């Protein structure tokens, strides 16, 4: 389908963040066009959890009930060291209608969001790769690989880690502590292997998160609504993880790190797998206004285009979803405002959250990276001591759930 030549808002990127933004914008009355470079949506799960605060925010889109009905309600998480339970995190005491972490594949999350967008009369225009962007006096002109051109008051870059919109806008993307590209290149990296697997097990949980700390490293087990499981595991610096982990590779990790008896957990197949080298980054700015100061509009980047970090705590997709949903009412006010104050406030508030989450994820990552050799027991006992204190355990749950960011 061809692109319109003009719209109120152009959303680039149709992952969870872009879909959430497009729905929110349509609900607030904007002519909204959403495009994606891919010919079809991804069918891999990637992110696998939606936290309580995000579920509250998604109520504004009319999607929360459908998501909850499609996922697993995990009321907590457990940490094992050398096969023994040493620490735990509880969500069931959280002050919310959603006292759990919802375990649901990203593919299902995107499907439900897309269904809602279609109900509102929207659609995703695919195979539309942005290649150029020019700021006019009162609009932004985005050109596509197809030769098509769209003019819009706002352009929302929700196109992920390697954002074309961020690059075209000339926005930096560095580690929060970095002052230069060189500093960013020297920032710490954590290697991870990841796989969604079919399995047979008499001992692994099918209704909650579990982390296993061993001398070989950390392994996280996340049951999925399909009956499959997500495995995320750290990889030592002196090893190179395979691009796609094999059954044998993941079986060896499960056997070594969970301390279960042979054949108690059998990995049957790898549905999808990948590897990650994680380095945190945040955009230097999230909003560039139009040149004409009398007209409201500009370029905005959200989701992974604006912030990226370790998957520790399952925060990435949650932040992106909230970025997108909360943008709708902000742009409704900004459209007819006399200045950019409302959007600068949005940027400042979201940036504060991004930085806090990056710090939390990096803290979890540092703890995970110590979980090798004799440090594994130390890391597990630190967690044991922390989670034995009810108040501390509750505060940890509030932060992981995102409820500390309620407005």
C-alpha positions as CSV (number, residue, x, y, z in Angstrom):
1,X,0.0,0.0,0.0
2,X,1.3,3.5,-0.9
3,X,2.1,6.1,1.7
4,X,0.0,9.3,2.1
5,X,1.9,12.5,1.2
6,X,0.9,14.3,4.4
7,X,-0.2,13.3,8.0
8,X,-0.2,14.8,11.5
9,X,2.2,12.2,13.0
10,X,4.5,9.7,11.3
11,X,5.6,6.8,13.6
12,X,8.6,4.9,12.3
13,X,8.9,1.4,13.7
14,X,6.1,-1.1,14.4
15,X,7.4,-3.0,17.4
16,X,5.7,-2.7,20.8
17,X,6.8,0.9,21.3
18,X,5.7,2.1,18.0
19,X,2.3,0.3,18.1
20,X,1.6,1.6,21.6
21,X,2.4,5.2,20.4
22,X,0.2,4.8,17.3
23,X,-2.7,3.6,19.3
24,X,-2.4,6.3,21.9
25,X,-2.1,9.0,19.2
26,X,-5.2,7.7,17.3
27,X,-7.1,7.7,20.6
28,X,-6.2,11.4,21.0
29,X,-7.6,12.2,17.5
30,X,-4.4,12.5,15.4
31,X,-4.0,11.4,11.8
32,X,-1.3,8.8,12.4
33,X,0.7,6.8,10.0
34,X,2.9,3.9,11.2
35,X,5.5,2.3,9.0
36,X,8.1,-0.4,9.4
37,X,11.0,-1.5,7.2
38,X,10.2,-5.2,7.6
39,X,7.9,-6.9,5.3
40,X,6.2,-8.7,8.2
41,X,6.2,-8.6,11.9
42,X,8.7,-10.6,13.9
43,X,7.4,-13.9,15.3
44,X,10.2,-14.4,17.9
45,X,9.5,-13.7,21.5
46,X,12.5,-11.6,22.5
47,X,11.1,-9.7,25.5
48,X,9.0,-12.0,27.7
49,X,7.6,-10.0,30.7
50,X,5.2,-7.1,31.3
51,X,5.3,-5.5,34.7
52,X,2.5,-4.2,36.9
53,X,3.1,-0.4,36.2
54,X,3.1,-1.1,32.4
55,X,-0.2,-3.0,32.7
56,X,-1.7,0.0,34.5
57,X,-0.5,2.4,31.8
58,X,-1.8,0.1,29.0
59,X,-5.3,0.4,30.4
60,X,-5.5,3.7,28.5
61,X,-5.2,1.8,25.3
62,X,-7.8,-0.9,26.2
63,X,-5.3,-3.7,25.9
64,X,-4.5,-4.8,29.4
65,X,-7.3,-7.4,29.9
66,X,-6.4,-9.1,26.6
67,X,-2.7,-9.2,27.5
68,X,-3.4,-10.6,31.0
69,X,-5.7,-13.3,29.5
70,X,-2.8,-14.3,27.2
71,X,0.0,-14.6,29.7
72,X,1.2,-16.3,32.9
73,X,0.8,-14.4,36.2
74,X,4.1,-14.8,38.0
75,X,3.7,-13.7,41.6
76,X,7.4,-13.8,42.3
77,X,10.9,-15.0,41.4
78,X,13.3,-17.4,43.1
79,X,17.1,-17.5,43.1
80,X,19.0,-20.8,43.5
81,X,22.7,-21.2,44.3
82,X,24.2,-24.6,43.8
83,X,20.7,-25.9,43.4
84,X,19.5,-24.6,46.8
85,X,16.9,-21.8,47.2
86,X,18.7,-18.8,48.6
87,X,16.6,-15.7,47.7
88,X,13.2,-14.7,46.4
89,X,11.2,-11.7,45.2
90,X,7.5,-11.2,45.8
91,X,5.0,-9.3,43.7
92,X,1.8,-10.5,45.3
93,X,1.9,-7.8,48.0
94,X,2.2,-5.0,45.5
95,X,-0.4,-2.2,45.7
96,X,-2.0,-2.7,42.3
97,X,-4.7,-4.6,40.5
98,X,-1.8,-6.5,38.8
99,X,0.3,-8.0,41.7
100,X,2.5,-10.1,39.4
101,X,4.9,-10.1,36.5
102,X,3.0,-11.1,33.3
103,X,5.0,-13.7,31.4
104,X,4.1,-13.2,27.7
105,X,6.1,-13.4,24.5
106,X,6.8,-10.2,22.6
107,X,5.2,-11.7,19.6
108,X,1.9,-12.1,21.5
109,X,2.2,-8.5,22.9
110,X,2.7,-7.1,19.3
111,X,-0.3,-9.2,18.0
112,X,-2.6,-7.8,20.7
113,X,-1.5,-4.2,20.1
114,X,-1.9,-4.6,16.3
115,X,-5.4,-6.0,16.8
116,X,-6.2,-2.9,18.9
117,X,-4.7,-0.5,16.2
118,X,-6.8,-2.2,13.5
119,X,-10.0,-1.8,15.6
120,X,-9.3,1.9,15.7
121,X,-9.0,2.0,11.9
122,X,-5.2,2.0,11.7
123,X,-2.7,-0.3,10.0
124,X,1.0,-0.9,9.7
125,X,2.4,0.0,6.3
126,X,5.3,-2.4,5.8
127,X,8.4,-2.6,3.6
128,X,8.8,1.2,4.1
129,X,12.4,1.9,4.9
130,X,13.2,5.6,5.9
131,X,16.4,6.8,4.2
132,X,16.2,10.6,4.6
133,X,14.7,13.3,6.7
134,X,14.6,17.1,6.2
135,X,13.2,19.7,8.5
136,X,11.1,22.2,6.7
137,X,9.8,25.4,8.3
138,X,6.5,23.9,9.5
139,X,6.8,20.2,8.8
140,X,9.3,17.3,8.6
141,X,9.8,15.6,5.3
142,X,10.7,11.9,5.5
143,X,11.9,10.1,2.3
144,X,11.7,6.3,1.8
145,X,13.7,3.8,-0.1
146,X,10.7,3.3,-2.3
147,X,10.9,6.9,-3.5
148,X,7.9,8.0,-1.5
149,X,7.9,11.1,0.6
150,X,5.7,11.9,3.7
151,X,5.4,15.3,5.3
152,X,4.4,15.4,8.9
153,X,4.2,17.8,11.9
154,X,5.8,15.1,14.1
155,X,8.1,12.2,13.4
156,X,8.3,9.5,16.1
157,X,11.4,7.4,16.0
158,X,10.4,4.0,17.5
159,X,12.8,2.1,15.2
160,X,15.0,0.4,17.8
161,X,18.6,0.2,18.8
162,X,19.9,1.0,15.4
163,X,17.4,3.8,14.8
164,X,17.5,5.4,11.4
165,X,15.5,8.4,12.7
166,X,17.9,9.0,15.6
167,X,20.8,8.8,13.1
168,X,19.2,11.1,10.6
169,X,18.4,13.6,13.3
170,X,22.0,13.6,14.4
171,X,21.3,12.6,18.0
172,X,24.1,11.0,20.0
173,X,23.7,7.6,21.7
174,X,26.2,6.9,24.4
175,X,26.6,5.2,27.8
176,X,25.3,7.7,30.4
177,X,28.7,8.2,31.9
178,X,30.5,8.6,28.5
179,X,31.5,11.9,27.2
180,X,32.7,10.6,23.8
181,X,32.4,7.7,21.4
182,X,35.7,6.4,22.8
183,X,34.4,6.4,26.3
184,X,31.3,4.6,25.1
185,X,33.4,2.0,23.3
186,X,35.3,1.3,26.6
187,X,32.1,0.9,28.7
188,X,31.6,-2.6,30.2
189,X,29.9,-5.3,28.2
190,X,28.0,-8.4,29.3
191,X,27.7,-11.4,27.0
192,X,24.5,-13.4,27.0
193,X,23.0,-16.3,25.2
194,X,19.3,-16.6,24.8
195,X,16.9,-19.3,23.6
196,X,13.2,-20.2,23.5
197,X,13.0,-24.0,24.0
198,X,10.6,-26.9,24.1
199,X,11.5,-29.2,27.0
200,X,10.5,-31.9,29.4
201,X,11.1,-31.4,33.1
202,X,9.8,-32.7,36.5
203,X,11.6,-30.0,38.4
204,X,11.6,-26.7,36.5
205,X,8.9,-24.1,37.3
206,X,6.1,-23.5,34.8
207,X,4.4,-20.6,36.6
208,X,7.2,-18.3,37.7
209,X,10.7,-16.9,37.1
210,X,13.7,-18.7,38.4
211,X,17.4,-17.7,38.5
212,X,20.2,-20.2,39.0
213,X,23.6,-19.0,40.2
214,X,26.6,-21.3,39.8
215,X,30.4,-21.3,39.4
216,X,29.8,-21.3,35.7
217,X,27.6,-18.2,35.7
218,X,23.9,-17.2,35.9
219,X,21.0,-18.9,34.1
220,X,17.4,-17.4,34.1
221,X,14.4,-19.7,33.4
222,X,11.2,-18.0,32.2
223,X,8.2,-20.2,31.5
224,X,6.0,-19.0,28.5
225,X,2.3,-19.3,28.0
226,X,2.9,-21.7,25.0
227,X,4.3,-24.3,27.4
228,X,7.8,-23.5,26.2
229,X,10.5,-21.7,28.2
230,X,12.9,-18.8,27.7
231,X,16.5,-19.4,28.8
232,X,18.9,-16.4,29.3
233,X,22.4,-17.1,30.5
234,X,25.6,-15.2,31.0
235,X,28.7,-16.2,28.9
236,X,32.2,-15.8,30.3
237,X,34.4,-13.1,28.6
238,X,36.8,-15.7,27.4
239,X,34.1,-17.5,25.4
240,X,32.3,-16.6,22.2
241,X,28.6,-17.6,22.4
242,X,27.1,-19.2,19.2
243,X,25.0,-16.9,17.0
244,X,22.1,-19.3,17.7
245,X,22.5,-21.7,20.6
246,X,22.1,-25.4,19.9
247,X,20.1,-27.9,22.0
248,X,23.4,-29.4,23.2
249,X,24.8,-25.9,24.1
250,X,21.8,-25.0,26.2
251,X,21.4,-28.5,27.7
252,X,25.0,-28.3,29.0
253,X,24.3,-24.9,30.6
254,X,21.0,-26.2,32.2
255,X,22.8,-29.3,33.6
256,X,25.8,-27.3,34.9
257,X,24.0,-24.3,36.4
258,X,20.8,-25.7,37.9
259,X,22.4,-28.6,39.7
260,X,19.6,-30.9,38.8
261,X,19.9,-34.7,38.4
262,X,20.6,-36.0,34.9
263,X,17.5,-36.1,32.7
264,X,15.4,-34.2,35.1
265,X,15.2,-31.4,32.5
266,X,15.6,-32.3,28.9
267,X,15.9,-29.6,26.2
268,X,14.1,-31.0,23.1
269,X,14.4,-28.2,20.6
270,X,15.4,-24.5,20.2
271,X,12.5,-22.5,18.7
272,X,14.5,-19.3,18.5
273,X,17.9,-18.2,19.8
274,X,20.3,-15.4,19.7
275,X,23.3,-13.8,21.5
276,X,23.8,-10.4,22.9
277,X,26.7,-8.2,23.9
278,X,25.1,-5.7,26.2
279,X,26.3,-2.1,26.6
280,X,24.0,0.6,28.0
281,X,23.3,3.8,26.1
282,X,20.9,6.7,26.2
283,X,20.1,9.4,23.6
284,X,21.6,12.8,24.1
285,X,18.2,14.3,23.5
286,X,14.7,12.9,22.8
287,X,13.1,15.9,21.1
288,X,14.1,18.3,18.3
289,X,11.5,21.1,17.6
290,X,10.5,22.5,14.3
291,X,12.5,25.5,13.1
292,X,9.4,27.7,13.1
293,X,9.0,28.5,16.8
294,X,5.3,29.5,16.2
295,X,4.3,26.0,15.1
296,X,4.4,23.0,17.4
297,X,6.0,19.8,16.0
298,X,9.3,18.1,15.7
299,X,11.3,14.8,15.9
300,X,10.9,12.5,19.0
301,X,12.6,9.3,19.7
302,X,11.3,6.7,22.2
303,X,11.8,3.0,23.2
304,X,15.1,1.3,22.3
305,X,15.9,4.2,19.9
306,X,16.3,6.4,23.0
307,X,17.6,3.9,25.6
308,X,19.1,0.5,25.8
309,X,20.5,-1.6,28.6
310,X,21.0,-5.1,30.0
311,X,17.9,-7.2,30.0
312,X,18.3,-7.7,33.7
313,X,14.9,-7.1,35.4
314,X,13.0,-7.3,32.1
315,X,12.7,-3.5,31.8
316,X,13.4,-2.7,28.1
317,X,10.0,-3.3,26.5
318,X,8.2,-2.0,29.5
319,X,9.9,1.4,29.3
320,X,9.2,1.5,25.5
321,X,5.5,0.7,26.0
322,X,5.2,3.4,28.6
323,X,7.1,5.9,26.4
324,X,4.6,5.3,23.6
325,X,1.3,5.3,25.7
326,X,2.3,8.5,27.6
327,X,3.2,10.4,24.5
328,X,-0.4,10.6,23.2
329,X,-1.8,13.0,25.8
330,X,1.4,15.0,25.8
331,X,1.2,15.7,22.0
332,X,-2.5,16.5,22.4
333,X,-1.5,19.3,24.7
334,X,1.6,20.3,22.7
335,X,-0.3,20.5,19.3
336,X,-2.0,23.7,20.3
337,X,0.4,25.0,23.0
338,X,2.3,28.3,22.7
339,X,5.6,26.8,23.6
340,X,7.4,23.4,24.0
341,X,7.2,23.2,27.8
342,X,4.9,20.2,28.0
343,X,7.0,18.1,25.7
344,X,10.2,19.1,27.5
345,X,8.6,18.0,30.8
346,X,7.8,14.7,29.2
347,X,11.3,14.3,28.0
348,X,12.7,15.2,31.4
349,X,10.4,12.8,33.3
350,X,11.0,9.9,30.9
351,X,14.8,10.6,30.9
352,X,14.8,10.3,34.7
353,X,13.1,6.9,34.5
354,X,15.5,5.8,31.7
355,X,18.5,6.7,33.8
356,X,17.1,5.0,36.9
357,X,16.3,1.8,35.0
358,X,19.7,1.8,33.4
359,X,21.4,2.1,36.8
360,X,19.2,-0.7,38.2
361,X,19.9,-3.0,35.2
362,X,23.6,-2.3,35.4
363,X,23.6,-3.1,39.1
364,X,21.9,-6.4,38.4
365,X,24.3,-7.0,35.5
366,X,27.3,-6.4,37.7
367,X,25.9,-8.9,40.3
368,X,25.3,-11.4,37.5
369,X,28.8,-10.9,36.1
370,X,30.3,-11.8,39.6
371,X,28.4,-15.1,39.5
372,X,31.4,-17.1,38.3
373,X,33.8,-19.1,40.4
374,X,33.9,-18.5,44.2
375,X,32.0,-15.2,43.6
376,X,28.8,-17.1,42.8
377,X,28.2,-18.1,46.4
378,X,29.0,-14.5,47.5
379,X,26.5,-13.1,45.0
380,X,23.8,-15.5,46.1
381,X,24.3,-14.9,49.8
382,X,24.2,-11.1,49.2
383,X,20.8,-11.6,47.6
384,X,19.7,-13.9,50.4
385,X,20.6,-11.3,53.0
386,X,18.8,-8.5,51.1
387,X,15.6,-10.5,50.4
388,X,15.3,-11.7,54.0
389,X,14.3,-8.1,55.1
390,X,10.6,-7.6,54.2
391,X,10.8,-3.9,53.7
392,X,13.8,-4.2,51.4
393,X,12.1,-7.0,49.5
394,X,9.0,-4.8,49.0
395,X,11.1,-1.9,47.8
396,X,12.8,-4.2,45.3
397,X,9.5,-5.4,44.0
398,X,8.2,-1.9,43.7
399,X,11.2,-0.9,41.6
400,X,11.2,-4.0,39.4
401,X,7.5,-3.7,38.8
402,X,7.8,-0.1,37.8
403,X,5.3,1.1,40.4
404,X,7.8,3.6,41.8
405,X,7.3,5.5,38.5
406,X,3.6,6.2,39.0
407,X,2.7,9.8,38.1
